[in-house]
Amino acid sequence: MSTSKIALVTGGSRGLGKDMAINLAKNGLDVVITYHSNVESAENTINAVVAQGQRALAFQLDTRNTNSFKKFRDHLSEKLHQEWNTSKIDFLVNNAGFGHHSSIADTTEESFDDLLNVHLKGVFFLTQTLLDVLNDGGGIINISSGLARFSFPGYAAYASMKGAVEVFTRYLAKELGERKIRANIVAPGAIDTDFNKERFEQMPQVVDYIASQTALGRVGESEDIGSVVAFLCTTNAGWINGQRIEVSGGMYL
């Protein structure tokens, strides 16, 4: 039976999620990831975790499909029994998501609903579904965005979902306190990953502008975020609860 704690990272096959998984492994945690469709990327993340000496599993999950969550939970529990001789995880990291850039005037209802289903409804109901497989004394880390604090034209719908998740996180911290489960928000600033790749390539001047508006003078990298998420899954962060931690290098101070 493994004595390592287990963290579940949604959207762990690429970008920030992959770096979170690797950093969790560096901190001695075993990792379960979900991926939407890219099996090869998921396997790459698993291999990177194993290379750190930890155990890992990957599950396909579409976080917009709330009807699939109970089946996912049951499958997760089954695999936890098989691989770890346990029925529960210790940490849940709600990271799965996608970017969307559109003015308020041009945002379609279809795009809005897609953002809502992945970034808010999916987070709310996946968390709800997994509450009974989350160990007391564990933690939940939800991923928001610096865009919930500062306004950057074109991100109204996306940022609105993230703002709602920040409120949800405070309620999680309040309601789960009796189980000693901590809930916190990590809010990245602008990060140079495949999440922003297309926009950054189309408008390289945006990268320069963001760097000029950031106290540390650059755009963020995946490695800047994963280590903070991993820290929140350690005993050293045991008294941090209900907090929004922006990891942006000091954007728009």
Buried (B, 14 or more C-beta within 10 A) or exposed (E): EEEBBBBBBBBBBBBBBBBBBBBBBBBBBBBBBBBBEEEEBBBBBBEBBEEBEBBBBBBBBBBBEBEBBEEBBEBBBEEBEEBBEBEBBBBBBBBBBEBBBBEEEEBEEEBBEBBBBBBBBBBBBBBEBBBEBBBEEBBBBBBBBBBBBBEBEBBBBBBBBBBBBBEBBBEBBEEBEEEEBBBBBBBBBBBBBEBBEEBBEEEEEBBEEBBEBBEEEBBBBBEBBBBBBBBBBBEEBEEBBBBBBBBBBEBBE
